[in-house]
């Protein structure tokens, strides 16, 4: 898979200036629209050609057997795969009886623009048919942030060189044919025709399909309605002007009033499932609706002259349930559709812009000195928001709702990379994700009991809360997920002050995760607490003794649970927590093993790791990466080779546990071992490169995280975006060059001096200015950094105490605070594995 050659670099949008079919699937991912509940890949409106068609509802999945070459106790038996649900995007077009297909005729102009401020995807195309008829097609698409179930498209056709007979077929389609998956384990399991028809309906301008999955038993519904404006209707008094708000070239708006929603009464009697086509129309434009089990369609016909347009607005409502009846789900999508029709197209556009105006006022990051990074961080923040905004107690998949990579599963990536960004930019989206984890607590407790442990054992990858990984070293031993969830709870409560959440779901999660650690680990004869047989973040090391990241995160988890139990004694008693148990947690935390090689003067990723044989990087050619696709895992496990930041991630999130000198030595030791076969690695390496004074290297790692999908660096953007790496763009900028950390994380999030965040900014020479806003306990803090100084200004809220390079400061709305940046002493950069150095961006 090659990189896209035609993405323009602009600060507030992503613009595609030509259609390249070789990278069509990649473009479908980057131009995807979603709101956390509904996801539409950026497929062409007409449906074909496509790389991977995709319409998704968060949580909708099908089950499939998990094959095990040799079964073992505790292996999960059933996998879960996100499925392509009913597609409401499709709008097929015929011009003088010839189908609009870009593989035929001549595409003379093409442009798509993903606008980060208005939240829409605009498209303009000019095409000449094989018979010589030219048309201009403009469309604007949105997935609503304010109306959770709704997506909509405004679609216009205008002849350019003579009158044309135009036919538009607007469809709902289920069980689309999907391309076969390859051998890459990161792609999704293919499930053919996962939806079983229950109801189909078409009448006048209304369409509806209801289906049910066979194994998971989920009912899925989609309904659509249309507003049609033909050339004979353009002068009607009901029309409203909208400037260019719809993204087209015409200055006229869509009529949302009843006069053009369906014309005369339909013929053919009352609506029945699978009944005959019903027709309607206005003078000069007619339509007919028909349905069958997997397709519901309205066909619009009109003769259109140059200077005239056929225009259609399509509202699509989505819904699903594992419990509600067919009539209830049917009524749900009809009600959502009625609300969208009442709001109208212009109203949806206005709501979308208002929502994003509010988001960007709290989340925008300004980067001066690199236009690509400026665009990339806004692209990243927009997609991170799209992954979470209206998820409402559902998981955030690793690919968001942009593709089916990793089967649509949620991993620890979400708590460790995505939620840190959302906590400080859109905190209202964080508690629902943690409440989803809390809702899966019974399944996690069952899993712990199955494994012979106390507390809860949360899954490595899942959709519903049950473990569904056939890779047992992670699915059974990646216990660090527990601590990552606890860390997300601490971060959210510290940043927001949401004591009700801490008292309720938060305490439940902290207590049950702490119980897991106490039962999983053990004290040796010298009182040291060990956690053996675990797999840390680095998947090239498995079932190890005392993984340092896991132990440090477990330590924080244990202390935080004990402190939260003291703050909320009544709730703690309800959970059966007593003084003896909290004392045991503190004792384990105080004695936690932290592997260290005295000879080398570095911490070990896990006990004995630094004594393993070094991987022969010089003999590993560039075509042998990622290593997991070319070498057996047993060989990776017994060598010093690191897939992704593991100990370096510990330096980032538990920096309080290391001295500055230890951080520098550790970073220098693990850099030559880390191959970054995971998109999760670059951002943490960027943060620690910046903290240890390697600003040029940090800038290179920032570029890798930021451009992971825009430049298709892992060659699998076709399967969906890397949401955690996108979040890592913000992390690299704000945690790396902004030097932001949560204060007091190592002692469970306590805030002895009242400070909740601290900063130690430093900029690479390639950036002249960095500015960002973070939300902290109801305050809006703006941080502006240039090459020599930093300015802290309170945009909104009561005075806020922070730390700047260890110095306590109080920032008020009336009195911003400025400080000089301490110099960064020059030092030699550590080397990387042969052929794995990040691209140097200093010349870009």
Residue pairs with C-beta under 8 A, 6 or more apart in sequence:
1 23
1 25
1 26
1 712
1 715
1 716
1 717
1 718
2 22
2 23
2 712
3 23
3 711
3 712
4 16
4 20
4 23
4 26
4 27
4 30
4 710
4 711
4 712
5 20
6 16
6 17
6 18
6 20
7 14
7 15
7 16
7 30
7 710
8 14
8 15
8 16
8 17
9 371
9 372
9 375
10 375
11 371
11 374
11 375
11 378
12 115
12 116
12 117
12 378
13 113
13 114
13 115
13 116
13 117
14 30
14 31
14 113
14 114
14 116
14 375
14 379
14 710
15 111
15 112
15 113
15 114
16 27
16 31
16 110
16 111
16 112
16 113
17 110
17 111
18 110
19 102
19 107
19 110
19 125
20 27
21 49
21 102
21 103
23 712
24 49
24 50
24 51
25 50
25 51
25 52
25 717
25 718
25 719
26 51
26 709
26 712
26 717
26 718
27 42
27 51
27 112
28 41
28 42
28 43
28 50
28 51
28 52
28 54
28 403
28 718
29 41
29 42
29 402
29 403
29 709
29 717
29 718
29 719
29 720
29 721
30 42
30 114
30 379
30 709
30 710
30 717
30 721
31 41
31 42
31 112
31 114
31 121
32 39
32 40
32 41
32 42
32 54
32 383
32 386
32 400
32 401
32 402
32 403
32 720
32 721
33 39
33 40
33 42
33 119
33 120
33 121
33 141
33 142
33 143
33 151
33 386
34 40
34 56
34 143
34 386
34 387
34 400
34 401
34 402
35 143
35 144
35 145
35 148
35 386
35 389
35 390
36 58
36 386
36 387
36 388
36 389
36 390
36 391
36 392
36 394
36 396
36 401
36 429
37 57
37 58
37 148
37 149
37 318
37 390
37 391
37 392
37 394
38 55
38 56
38 57
38 58
38 143
38 148
38 149
38 150
38 151
38 318
38 401
39 54
39 55
39 56
39 57
39 58
39 143
39 386
39 400
39 401
39 402
40 54
40 55
40 56
40 88
40 89
40 141
40 143
40 151
41 52
41 53
41 54
41 55
41 402
41 403
42 112
42 114
42 121
43 50
43 53
43 54
43 89
44 50
44 102
44 123
45 89
45 90
45 91
45 123
45 137
45 139
45 141
45 153
45 155
46 90
46 91
46 92
46 93
46 100
46 101
47 53
47 87
47 89
47 90
47 91
47 92
47 173
48 101
49 101
49 102
49 103
51 179
51 718
52 178
52 179
52 403
52 404
52 718
52 719
53 84
53 87
53 176
53 178
54 84
54 402
54 403
54 404
55 84
55 85
55 86
55 87
55 88
55 89
56 82
56 83
56 84
56 85
56 401
56 404
56 408
57 85
57 220
57 318
57 319
57 320
58 391
58 394
58 395
58 397
58 401
59 218
59 320
59 394
59 395
59 463
59 464
60 82
60 83
60 85
60 213
60 218
60 220
60 320
61 80
61 81
61 82
61 83
61 213
61 216
61 218
61 408
61 463
61 464
62 80
62 81
62 83
62 191
62 194
62 213
62 214
62 215
62 216
63 78
63 79
63 80
63 81
63 215
63 216
64 78
64 79
64 80
64 81
64 189
64 191
64 215
65 77
65 78
65 79
66 75
66 76
66 77
66 78
66 79
66 468
66 470
67 470
68 75
68 470
72 472
74 450
74 451
74 476
75 470
75 472
75 475
75 476
76 466
76 467
76 468
76 469
76 470
76 475
78 466
78 468
79 189
79 407
79 468
79 470
80 216
80 407
80 408
80 409
80 462
80 463
80 464
80 466
80 468
81 188
81 189
81 191
81 404
81 407
81 408
82 188
82 397
82 404
82 407
82 408
82 409
82 463
83 191
83 194
83 195
83 213
83 404
84 176
84 178
84 194
84 404
85 174
85 195
85 220
85 222
85 318
85 320
86 172
86 173
86 174
86 195
86 209
86 211
86 220
86 221
86 222
86 318
87 171
87 172
87 173
87 174
87 176
88 151
88 172
88 222
88 224
88 314
88 316
88 318
89 141
89 151
89 153
89 316
90 169
90 170
90 171
90 172
90 173
91 139
91 153
91 155
91 168
91 169
91 170
91 171
91 312
91 314
92 99
92 100
92 168
92 169
92 170
92 171
93 99
93 100
93 137
93 157
93 166
93 167
93 168
93 169
94 100
94 166
94 167
94 169
95 127
95 129
95 133
95 135
95 157
95 159
95 164
95 165
95 166
96 129
96 131
96 133
96 164
96 165
97 165
97 167
98 104
98 105
98 129
98 130
98 131
98 133
100 127
100 129
100 135
100 137
102 125
102 127
104 129
104 130
105 127
105 128
105 129
105 130
106 127
106 128
107 125
107 126
107 127
108 126
108 127
108 128
108 134
109 124
109 125
109 126
110 124
110 125
110 126
111 123
111 124
111 125
112 121
112 122
112 123
113 121
113 122
113 123
113 247
114 121
114 379
114 382
115 121
115 122
116 356
116 360
116 378
116 379
116 381
116 382
117 353
117 356
117 357
117 360
118 349
118 352
118 353
118 356
119 142
119 145
119 352
119 353
119 355
119 356
119 382
120 140
120 141
120 142
120 247
120 349
120 352
121 140
121 141
121 142
122 138
122 139
122 140
122 141
122 247
123 137
123 138
123 139
123 140
123 141
123 247
124 136
124 137
124 138
124 247
124 248
124 249
125 136
125 137
125 138
126 134
126 135
126 136
126 137
126 160
127 134
127 135
127 137
128 134
129 135
132 161
133 159
133 161
133 162
133 164
134 159
134 160
134 161
135 157
135 158
135 159
135 160
135 164
135 166
136 157
136 158
136 160
136 249
137 155
137 156
137 157
138 155
138 156
138 158
138 246
138 247
138 248
138 249
138 250
139 153
139 154
139 155
139 156
139 247
139 248
140 153
140 154
140 246
140 247
140 248
141 151
141 152
141 153
141 154
142 151
142 152
142 348
142 349
142 352
143 150
143 151
143 386
144 150
144 151
144 152
144 340
144 348
144 351
144 352
145 351
145 352
145 355
145 356
145 389
145 390
146 348
146 351
146 352
146 354
146 355
147 336
147 339
147 340
147 343
147 348
147 351
148 336
148 390
148 392
149 317
149 318
149 319
149 332
149 333
149 336
150 315
150 316
150 317
150 318
150 336
150 337
150 339
150 340
150 348
151 316
151 318
152 313
152 314
152 315
152 316
152 340
152 345
152 348
153 313
153 314
153 316
154 246
154 247
154 248
154 254
154 311
154 312
154 313
154 314
154 345
155 168
155 311
155 312
155 313
155 314
156 246
156 248
156 250
156 309
156 310
156 311
156 312
157 166
157 168
157 304
157 309
157 310
157 311
158 249
158 250
158 304
158 306
158 307
158 308
158 309
158 310
159 166
159 304
159 305
159 306
159 308
160 306
161 306
162 306
163 303
163 304
163 305
163 306
164 303
164 304
165 301
165 302
165 303
166 301
166 302
166 303
166 304
166 310
167 299
167 300
167 301
168 299
168 300
168 310
168 312
169 297
169 298
169 299
169 300
170 207
170 224
170 226
170 297
170 298
170 300
170 312
170 314
171 207
171 295
171 296
171 297
171 298
172 207
172 208
172 209
172 222
172 223
172 224
172 295
172 296
172 297
172 316
173 294
173 295
174 195
174 197
174 209
174 211
174 293
174 294
174 295
175 193
175 194
175 195
175 294
178 190
178 192
180 190
181 187
181 188
181 189
181 190
184 629
184 716
185 628
186 405
186 406
186 716
186 719
187 404
187 405
187 716
187 719
188 404
188 405
188 406
188 407
188 408
188 719
189 407
194 213
194 214
195 211
195 212
195 213
195 220
195 294
196 211
196 212
196 213
196 214
197 209
197 210
197 211
197 293
197 294
198 210
198 211
198 212
198 219
198 326
199 208
199 209
199 210
199 273
199 326
199 330
200 208
200 209
200 210
200 273
200 274
200 291
200 292
200 293
200 294
200 295
200 296
201 207
201 208
201 209
201 271
201 273
201 291
201 296
202 208
202 271
202 275
202 277
202 278
202 289
202 290
202 291
202 296
202 297
202 298
203 266
203 271
203 278
203 289
204 262
204 266
204 278
204 280
204 289
205 225
205 226
205 227
205 228
205 261
205 262
205 280
205 287
205 289
205 298
206 223
206 224
206 225
206 289
206 337
207 223
207 224
207 225
207 289
207 291
207 296
207 297
207 298
208 221
208 222
208 223
208 224
208 296
208 330
208 333
208 334
209 221
209 222
209 223
209 291
209 294
209 295
209 296
210 219
210 220
210 221
210 326
210 329
210 330
211 219
211 220
211 221
212 218
212 219
212 220
213 220
216 322
217 322
218 320
218 321
218 322
219 320
219 321
219 322
219 324
219 326
219 329
220 319
220 320
220 329
221 318
221 319
221 320
221 329
221 330
221 332
221 333
222 316
222 317
222 318
222 319
222 333
223 316
223 317
223 333
223 334
223 336
223 337
224 296
224 314
224 315
224 316
224 317
224 337
225 261
225 314
225 315
225 337
225 340
225 341
226 261
226 298
226 300
226 312
226 313
226 314
226 315
227 254
227 255
227 256
227 260
227 261
227 312
227 313
227 315
227 341
227 345
228 260
228 261
228 282
228 285
228 287
228 300
228 311
228 312
229 239
229 254
229 255
229 260
229 309
229 310
229 311
229 312
230 282
230 284
230 285
230 300
230 302
230 304
230 310
230 311
231 284
231 285
231 302
231 303
231 304
231 305
231 308
231 309
231 310
232 282
232 283
232 284
232 285
233 239
233 255
233 260
233 282
233 283
233 284
233 285
234 252
234 308
234 309
236 255
236 259
236 260
238 255
238 257
238 259
238 260
239 252
239 253
239 255
240 253
240 254
240 255
240 256
240 346
241 251
241 252
241 253
242 251
242 252
242 253
242 254
242 346
243 251
244 251
245 253
245 346
245 349
246 253
246 254
246 345
246 349
250 309
250 311
252 309
253 345
253 346
254 311
254 313
254 344
254 345
254 346
256 313
256 341
256 344
256 345
256 346
260 282
262 280
263 280
263 281
263 282
264 280
264 281
266 278
266 279
266 280
267 278
267 279
268 275
268 276
268 277
268 278
268 279
271 278
273 291
274 291
274 292
274 293
275 291
276 290
277 288
277 289
277 290
278 288
278 289
278 290
279 286
279 287
279 288
279 289
280 286
280 287
280 288
280 289
281 287
284 302
284 303
285 300
285 301
285 302
285 310
286 300
286 301
286 302
287 298
287 299
287 300
287 301
288 298
288 299
289 296
289 297
289 298
289 299
290 296
290 297
290 299
291 297
300 310
300 312
302 310
304 310
313 345
315 337
315 340
315 341
316 337
317 333
317 334
317 336
317 337
317 340
318 333
318 336
319 329
319 332
319 333
319 336
320 329
321 328
321 329
321 332
324 332
340 348
343 351
359 385
359 425
359 426
361 773
361 780
362 425
362 426
362 773
362 775
362 780
363 381
363 385
363 425
363 426
363 773
364 378
364 381
364 772
364 773
365 377
365 378
365 381
365 730
365 733
365 734
365 770
365 771
365 772
366 374
366 769
366 770
366 771
366 772
367 373
367 374
367 377
367 733
367 767
367 769
367 770
368 374
368 767
368 768
368 769
368 770
369 766
369 767
369 768
369 769
370 766
370 767
370 841
370 844
372 703
372 706
372 707
372 844
373 702
373 703
373 706
373 729
373 733
373 767
375 710
376 706
376 707
376 710
376 729
377 706
377 729
377 730
377 733
379 710
379 726
380 706
380 726
380 727
380 729
380 730
381 421
381 425
381 726
381 729
381 730
383 400
383 402
383 721
383 723
383 726
384 418
384 421
384 422
384 723
384 726
384 727
384 730
385 422
385 426
385 429
386 400
386 401
387 396
387 397
387 400
387 401
387 418
387 723
388 396
388 418
388 422
388 426
388 429
388 433
389 426
389 429
391 429
391 432
391 433
391 436
392 432
393 432
393 433
393 435
393 436
393 439
394 432
394 436
395 410
395 414
395 433
395 436
395 462
395 463
396 410
396 414
396 418
396 433
396 723
397 406
397 408
397 409
397 410
397 463
397 723
398 405
398 406
398 409
398 410
398 411
398 413
398 414
398 720
398 722
398 723
398 724
399 405
399 406
399 408
399 719
399 720
399 721
399 722
399 723
400 720
400 721
400 723
402 720
402 721
402 723
403 718
403 719
403 720
403 721
404 719
404 720
405 716
405 719
405 720
406 461
406 719
406 720
407 461
407 463
407 468
408 463
409 461
409 462
409 463
409 468
410 461
410 462
410 463
411 460
411 461
412 460
412 478
412 480
412 481
412 484
412 485
412 537
413 680
413 723
413 724
414 433
414 724
415 437
415 481
415 484
415 485
415 487
415 488
416 484
416 487
416 488
416 649
416 653
416 724
417 680
417 683
417 724
417 725
417 727
417 728
417 731
418 723
418 724
418 727
419 430
419 433
419 434
419 488
419 491
419 492
420 488
420 491
420 727
420 731
420 735
421 727
421 730
421 731
422 429
422 430
423 430
423 488
423 491
423 492
423 495
423 496
424 495
424 734
424 774
424 775
424 776
425 730
425 773
425 774
425 775
427 492
427 495
427 496
427 775
430 488
430 492
430 496
431 492
431 498
431 501
433 488
434 485
434 488
434 489
434 492
434 501
434 505
434 506
434 509
435 505
437 458
437 485
437 509
438 505
438 508
438 509
439 465
440 458
440 459
440 462
440 464
440 465
441 456
441 508
441 509
441 512
443 459
443 464
443 465
443 466
444 456
444 457
444 458
444 459
444 465
444 512
445 455
445 456
445 512
447 456
447 457
447 458
447 459
447 466
447 467
448 454
448 455
448 456
448 457
448 516
448 519
451 457
451 476
453 516
453 519
453 520
454 515
454 516
454 518
454 519
455 482
455 511
455 512
455 513
455 514
455 515
455 516
455 517
455 518
455 519
456 482
456 509
456 512
456 513
456 515
456 516
457 479
457 482
457 516
458 481
458 482
458 485
458 513
459 465
459 466
459 467
459 468
459 469
459 475
459 481
460 467
460 469
460 474
460 475
460 478
460 481
461 467
461 468
461 469
461 474
461 475
462 468
467 475
467 476
468 475
469 475
473 535
473 542
473 543
473 633
474 535
474 539
474 542
477 533
477 534
477 535
477 542
477 543
478 534
478 535
478 536
479 516
479 517
479 520
479 531
479 534
479 535
479 550
480 534
480 535
480 536
480 537
480 547
480 549
480 550
480 553
480 554
482 513
482 516
482 517
482 554
482 557
483 513
483 517
483 550
483 553
483 554
483 556
483 557
484 553
485 509
485 513
486 509
486 510
486 513
486 514
486 553
486 556
486 557
486 560
486 561
487 553
487 556
487 557
487 653
487 745
489 502
489 506
489 509
489 510
489 560
490 556
490 560
490 742
490 745
490 748
490 749
491 742
491 745
491 749
492 498
492 501
492 506
493 499
493 501
493 502
493 506
493 749
494 742
494 744
494 749
494 751
494 756
495 742
495 756
495 757
495 775
495 776
495 777
496 777
496 778
497 777
497 778
502 564
502 567
502 568
503 568
503 571
504 571
506 564
507 564
507 565
507 568
507 571
507 572
507 575
508 575
510 557
510 560
510 561
510 564
511 561
511 564
511 565
511 572
511 575
511 577
513 557
513 561
514 557
514 558
514 560
514 561
514 562
514 585
515 581
517 531
517 554
517 557
517 558
517 585
517 588
518 558
518 581
518 584
518 585
518 588
520 531
520 534
521 529
521 530
521 531
521 532
521 554
521 588
522 529
522 530
522 532
523 529
523 530
523 588
523 591
524 530
527 591
528 591
528 592
528 593
529 587
529 588
529 589
529 591
529 592
529 593
530 545
530 546
530 593
531 546
531 547
531 550
531 551
531 554
531 592
531 593
532 544
532 545
532 546
533 543
533 544
533 545
534 543
534 544
534 547
534 550
535 541
535 542
535 543
535 544
535 547
536 544
536 547
536 548
536 549
536 550
536 605
536 606
536 646
537 549
537 644
537 645
537 646
537 649
537 680
538 605
538 642
538 643
538 644
538 645
538 646
539 628
539 643
539 644
539 678
540 627
540 628
540 633
540 636
540 637
540 641
540 642
540 643
540 677
541 547
541 605
541 606
541 609
541 636
541 637
541 642
541 646
542 633
542 637
543 637
544 605
544 606
544 607
544 609
545 595
545 606
545 607
545 608
546 593
546 594
546 595
546 606
546 607
547 605
547 606
547 646
548 594
548 595
548 603
548 604
548 605
548 606
548 646
548 647
548 650
549 605
549 646
549 647
549 649
549 650
551 592
551 593
551 594
552 592
552 594
552 650
552 654
552 657
553 650
553 653
553 654
554 589
554 592
555 588
555 589
555 592
555 746
556 589
556 654
556 745
556 746
556 748
558 585
558 586
558 588
558 589
559 585
559 586
559 589
559 747
559 748
560 748
560 749
561 582
561 585
561 748
562 582
562 583
562 585
562 586
562 589
562 748
563 747
563 748
563 749
563 750
564 572
564 748
565 572
565 577
565 582
566 572
566 582
593 607
594 603
594 657
595 603
595 604
595 605
595 606
595 607
595 608
595 609
596 602
596 603
596 604
597 603
597 604
597 610
597 611
600 610
600 669
601 665
602 610
602 662
602 665
602 666
602 669
603 647
603 658
603 662
603 666
604 610
604 647
605 642
605 646
605 647
605 670
609 640
610 640
610 669
612 638
612 639
612 640
613 638
613 639
613 640
614 639
614 640
614 673
615 639
615 640
615 641
615 673
615 833
617 641
617 672
617 675
617 833
617 834
617 835
617 836
618 834
620 627
620 833
620 834
620 835
621 835
622 835
624 630
624 631
625 675
625 677
625 835
625 836
626 643
626 675
626 677
627 636
627 641
627 643
627 675
627 677
628 636
628 643
628 677
636 643
640 673
641 673
641 675
641 833
642 670
642 673
642 674
642 675
643 674
643 675
643 676
643 677
643 678
643 681
644 674
644 676
644 677
644 678
644 680
644 681
645 652
645 670
645 674
645 680
645 681
645 684
645 685
645 688
647 666
647 670
648 666
648 667
648 670
648 674
648 684
648 685
648 688
649 684
650 657
651 658
651 663
651 666
651 667
651 688
651 691
652 684
652 687
652 688
652 735
653 745
654 745
654 746
655 663
655 691
655 741
656 744
656 745
656 746
656 747
657 746
658 666
660 692
663 688
663 691
663 692
664 692
664 693
667 688
667 689
667 692
667 694
667 830
668 692
668 830
671 685
671 830
671 831
671 832
672 830
672 831
672 832
672 833
673 833
674 681
674 685
674 832
674 833
674 836
675 833
675 836
676 682
676 685
676 704
676 836
676 838
679 705
679 708
679 713
679 714
679 722
679 724
679 725
679 728
680 724
680 725
680 728
682 701
682 702
682 704
682 705
682 708
682 725
682 728
682 732
682 838
683 701
683 702
683 705
683 725
683 727
683 728
683 729
683 731
683 732
683 736
684 728
684 731
685 697
685 698
685 701
686 698
686 699
686 701
686 702
686 705
686 728
686 731
686 732
686 736
687 698
687 731
687 732
687 735
687 736
689 695
689 697
689 698
689 701
689 736
690 698
690 732
690 736
690 737
690 739
690 762
690 764
691 736
691 739
691 760
693 824
693 825
693 826
693 827
694 827
694 829
694 830
695 737
695 762
695 763
695 764
695 765
695 824
696 764
696 765
696 829
696 840
696 842
697 829
697 830
697 838
698 732
698 736
698 737
698 764
699 764
699 766
699 767
699 841
699 842
700 837
700 838
700 839
700 840
700 841
701 732
701 838
702 729
702 732
702 733
702 736
702 737
702 841
703 838
703 839
703 841
703 844
704 713
704 838
704 839
705 725
705 728
705 729
705 731
705 732
706 729
706 732
707 713
708 714
708 717
708 722
708 725
708 726
709 717
709 721
709 722
709 725
709 726
714 722
733 770
733 772
734 740
734 772
734 774
735 741
737 761
737 762
737 763
737 764
737 767
737 770
737 785
738 759
738 761
738 770
738 772
738 783
738 785
739 758
739 759
739 760
739 761
739 762
739 805
740 757
740 758
740 759
740 774
740 783
741 757
741 758
741 759
741 760
742 749
742 756
742 757
743 751
743 755
743 756
743 757
743 758
743 803
744 750
744 751
744 752
744 755
744 756
753 801
753 808
754 801
755 801
755 802
755 803
755 808
756 776
756 777
756 801
756 802
757 774
757 776
757 781
757 802
757 803
758 802
758 803
758 804
758 806
759 783
759 790
759 792
759 802
759 803
759 804
759 805
760 804
760 805
760 806
761 770
761 783
761 785
761 790
761 821
762 821
762 824
763 769
763 770
763 785
763 786
763 787
763 821
765 787
766 841
766 842
768 786
768 787
769 784
769 785
769 786
770 784
770 785
771 782
771 783
771 784
771 785
772 782
772 783
773 780
773 781
773 782
773 783
773 795
774 780
774 781
774 783
775 781
776 800
777 797
777 800
778 797
778 798
779 794
779 796
779 797
779 798
779 800
780 794
780 795
780 796
780 797
781 792
781 793
781 794
781 795
781 800
781 802
781 811
782 792
782 793
782 794
782 795
783 790
783 791
783 792
784 790
784 791
784 793
785 791
785 821
787 821
788 820
788 821
789 818
789 819
789 820
789 821
790 804
790 818
790 819
790 821
791 816
791 817
791 818
792 802
792 804
792 809
792 811
792 816
792 817
792 818
792 819
793 811
793 816
794 800
794 811
794 812
794 813
794 816
795 813
796 813
797 813
799 810
799 811
799 812
800 810
800 811
800 812
801 808
801 809
801 810
801 811
802 808
802 809
802 811
803 809
804 817
804 819
805 819
805 822
807 819
809 817
809 819
810 817
811 817
831 837
832 838
